[in-house]
């Protein structure tokens, strides 16, 4: 199987493996490279605390004995000239020299063991004590490291209130052997950690990528037209949200697909009727050529052909507007003149049906629009009002200015629109029980006005007629 380096599983595996490697690298640095520095720093802090305890202790000798044994350090108490007053280390609880400076009197190892020391002295000053006194000088305290091959020695000195000097010495070499042991252990730990980390990273990557892969598979089914899908949830909130979004999208796509099928069915039905009539009347003309009725039959053919052309044009217009394939040529247009012209077209058409178009149009109201498309909006809205005209047989067209906007209204006193149908009135081929099928007219109006960033809507109550309106920004001059 080909490895997909762009998959979420592979990326998660790489990231977790890199994370484990970084953690191990930091561990190596802390436990080997920086361990000595950390240990030295801690020892300095510890010795400083020990010196403070001795400084504050009521029984200095007892404090020196206890702290030297507990912390495995050498502590000397000397006078300003370097003569030992008291000393202790982890092996010797206490030592005070006699008057001659020899160690026989208070030496806990007694005379039999003291004879091993040069000139019967139990404790001698360190070789570097002179350097220590120079470093201390007139300072209250001093702390420094004497470097050696085994890790070195940490020396701390403090001048006490009585003028005596506290000297503390501890070896730093113990950490060197610890580091050597740690290196061996870390090699094993690193190998095991990387091995375990790789398997854990693979498991986590698979765990995280599985729900995403399932969502992808379900999405492909949607592309094939299967919208009856149930997405698995429960892994995490993000994938649950994505699953919910896909379910919502599947529902909307299914709804759109149903509308598309309904549209094709309705269009087919609408086309079939005029085509049948065209065919029938064409046959009559053929059979009755030269008769008195030939002219009337020809007129019906023309009228139905026009109806068919208008329907096809609406379908094409809507498809283009939906796909964004229509380019709008904006220009400064006199909306008043355009509305007047469109209304006049209907005045002649509606005379035979007794419908009167009443205009209330303020002159010279300019807007920046595509003139042909806006004329289509006016035509569709007036046509819709005429189709739903009330008993008074009046349709009202008005163009007025209000707060920098030009408001156009087309009103009828027909049956109105129910509150239930009002949100859907702009939908293509929406069918209402009382108003019948809308067709594409209002849908085309919506698309064109939306493309012009116009405010638009409909105010209607059942039994009180409807007012369709839209507002465009007033352009007093030709400047954009």
Order of alpha helices (4+ residues) and beta strands (2+ residues): alpha-alpha-alpha-beta-beta-alpha-alpha-beta-beta-beta-alpha-alpha-alpha-beta-alpha-beta-beta-alpha-beta-beta-alpha-beta-beta-alpha-beta-beta
